[in-house]
Amino acid sequence: MRSIGVLSNDHRYQNNLIGNRDGTLMGEDSSDATEETEFDGEKIHPQPGVVRSKSNMCGDKDIVELFSTVSALKLAYIQLQQAHIPYDPDKIVAADELVVVQLEALRKFKKAFKGKRILETKLDPSRFDCLRSEIDVFEKLLENLKSQNRDKDAEIVRLQQELYDLDSGNMALAEKIRGKSLERENMRILNVSMFEDAFRRASKSIHDFGRPIISLMQTSGWDLNLAAKSIENGVDYAKRSDKKYAFEAYIARRMFHGLSLKSYNVDDVLRFDDPIDSLIENPSSEFANFCGKKYMFVVHPMMEMSFFRNLDQRMLVLSGKHPRTPFYQIFARMAKWIWILQGIATSIDPNSQIFSVNRGSKFSDVYMESVEEKKEGVVVSDGGQSNFKVEFMVMPGFRIGSTLLKSRVYLSEMKHSTGK
């Protein structure tokens, strides 16, 4: 059997394939590379080889050396195959080493060729100019993009400011519309009957706050007769217990002092059963300021010191806080209904009025009602004149449209002269 690649022992074939001793390629006659030749009775049609010349990369000497190395590799491979027939281990080893040597030579040639290409690329000034030109183009493009980005950022800032201004304007308009809506809503919802209910609750809350005042004064050793006299001097009380109305008159006079009717939203106060909850949730509201000022005006520091042996509660109120003590809770409930009276009166009728009654005025059941239940049906004399006069006013009156809420007063019977 013949090994693969081993065609003949005739070295004429080898000489024709590899080259002549003088270095010429492609057979003995290199003048005509396309001429047909015979080998072992068979015609061989050689094909013309095309070798691209790149003198800038490899010279003619390098090409000759490359082909010589390839030819030597082929010869070594043929010798390796011949060493198998007949099988000769020594020749196989020798031929194998020769093949390795030629492959190593090709590897070195390849490495040298690649190194030349890289070096030529690095040293090519035209390539540098091309890259520099491309870099300049991209740098100009980058600067252009940065400029556009700065313009966009400035536009974004301008639009954000414009949006903020629009939002602020919208909020102001919304607040104004909300206020108008609340006024219209109050006009629809609030009515005279609601005001009458608030009036009764305010009157009762004044009475409820007067009770602990009197009780604490008694506990603290106050002279109630002297205290009542300092409030309203020279009053002819029908009975001793009626002096409580003097204290209620004092409280009402202080709570309604400087009160002017104006429309505002009272929903934040109405939605809490306990006004302390409203004060804690909104400590800076107008209602909270109203409570603080009125507490300072109604409860004298000497009175508070005698009641509680300290001014801790007063200091808390002065600091803007609202203590959840029983005494202050009763006061806050009274302040709540007086605050509501002031806020809803003009919401129902912009021309609403509050009026008071002076001491010594003759009783008129049109504008007044007695705080004493037994005098509710006071009868006037035959001449149309009342037999009673006003000692002091306990609760002011209100006029809401065509409705009149009577002022609550304490009366005493007029003494007529008998010398006539």
Secondary structure, DSSP 8 states (H G I E B T S, - for coil): ---TT---S-HHHHHHHH--TTS--SSS-TT-TT--EEETTEEE----------TTT--HHHHHHHHHHHHHHHHHHHHHHHTTTTT-HHHHHHHHHHHHHHHHHHHHHHHHHHHHHHHHHHT-HHHHHHHHHHHHHHHHHHHHHHHHHHHHHHHHHHHHHHHHHHHHHHHHHHHHHHHHHHHHHHHHH--HHHHHHHHHHHHHHHHHHHHHHHHHHHHTT--HHHHHHHHSTT---SSGGGGHHHHHHHHHHHHSTT--------HHHHT-SSHHHHHHH-TTSHHHHHHHHHHHHHS-HHHHHHHHSS-HHHHHHHTT-----HHHHHHHHHHHHHHHHHHHHHHH-TT-EEE---TT-B--TTTEEESSGGGTT----TTS--SEEEEEEEE-EEEETTEEE-EEEEEEE----S--
